[in-house]
Amino acid sequence: MADRNDGGFLRQMLLLDGAVSGATGALMAAAASPLETWLGLPAVLLRTAGFVLLPFAALVLALGRGGQPARRAVGAVVAMNVTWVIGSVLLLVTGLVQPSMFGYVFILVQAAAVAVLGELQLIGLRRMAQPA
């Protein structure tokens, strides 16, 4: 059985975050126009968010590979995830966009997924800090 502090759980959560962020970013960047119709969100917003996610995903995947990830780097990933969640909620409550029902669901589900991944990454950081 692996030690609780070997960083394996954290690396798995980083890899999951990177994969999901990369897939979401690629979809939003490549299919912004069709998504605009379904989600009621501007294609430029979807495309820009998609292109922002791609380097983020690459960074997170790189952190998840190899040895034990640096705590500060993981902290930065968690902070970016929190920023994404706050931005998603603000997008809805400020009325800057008027999404369709599918758009609301899309924004809320992806924000919830990002929040869960951020929390799991924090759990992984805490596990790394504990002695074996």
Secondary structure, DSSP 8 states (H G I E B T S, - for coil): ---TTSSHHHHHHHHHHHHHHHHHHHHHHHSHHHHHHHH---HHHHHHHHHHHHHHHHHHHHHHSSS---HHHHHHHHHHHHHHHHHHHHHHHT-S----HHHHHHHHHHHHHHHHHHHHHHHHHHHHHS--
